Amino acid sequence: MLAAHLQGHTGELVFTNEDGAPLRRSNFHARIWRPATAAAGFVPAPRFHDLRHSHVAMLIASGAPIKAIQHRLGHASIVMTMDRYGHLLEGVDEDLIAGLEQQLGGA
């Protein structure tokens, strides 16, 4: 969908208002985000920033390296990323132990 949107696109901004000007957060929230989340039946409505957290959760679940996630989010430190999203790494310790047991069992 983004590729189709960008065909013939000449401006610096990817998403603009009707006049081609930058989207203002308050206008976007009132005119687009709130009606869209209401139409989708989200109660309570998620914050727009919640999309970022969902994205990180999906990256972690897919096994993406934490260092790559840090870079993608623009965090200055891996500590910041881990402090914010480390709780999503459930089961990692069990996976580590299982991997070690598999290697030791084969030796």
N, C-alpha and C positions, 0 to 999 in steps of 0.2 A: 504494500500500500504506500509506503514511503517512497519507493522508487517511482511509482506512478505520479505521486504528488510532486516529486522533484523534476520530472520531465518538463523541459522548457522553463524551469525555474531560474530566474536570473538574480534575485535579490540575495542579500547576505542572511536574512532571517528565513528559517524554515517555516515557522508558523507565525502568522500575522493576523491582525484584525481585518475587518472588511476594507479598510482604507490602505492596507499594506504596512501599517505602523506596528511597532512591537505590541505584543499582548501585555496588558497590565494585569498583575496578579488578582487584584480585586475584581476586575471585570471578568476575567477568565473564571474565577471562582463562582461568581454570581450568575453569569450567563451560560456557562458551559458545564463546569464541574458539578455544581449542586443539582441542576436539572438532570444531568446524565446519571448521577448516582441515585437520585430519587426514582428515575424511570427504571433503573436496574433493580430497585427494591432493596437497596442497602440501608439497613437501619441498625445502628446509627451509621451515618454516611462516613466513609473513610476520608482521611485527609489526603490531599494530593501527594504529600511527602510519603505516605504509606506505600506508594508504588515503589519507591526506592528501597524500602525495607523488604517488600515482597520480592523484588528483583534480587537482592542479596541472598535472601532465603533460598530462592531457586538456584542461584549459582552455587551456594554451599551444598545443597542437596544433590546437585549434579556432579559434585566432586571437584569443583574449580579450586585451584590453589589460592590460599588466603592472600598471598602476596599479590596475585593478579587482581583479586577483588579490591585490595587496598588501592592499587594503582587506578583501577576503574572508578573508584569512588572519589579519588583525589585526596585521600587521607595522607597527611604528612608522615604518619608513623603506623607501623603494623600494630602497635599497642593500641592505638585509637580504634582500629578496625576490630581487634579482638575484644576490647572492652565493650564495644557497642554490639557486636554480633557473635561473640564467642559462645553465648548460650545456645545458639542454633546448631552447634556442633555435637548434638546428642549422639551417642553411640560411637563416637570417634575412638574413645578409649577401648571399647570392646572390639572394634575393628583392628586396632593396633595389636591387641593381645592375640586375636585370632590369626593375624598375619605372622606374628612371631611363633606361635604354636605350630603353624603350618610349616614354617621354615625349619624349626627345631625338630619336628616330627619326621621330616624328610632327611635329616642328617644322620 
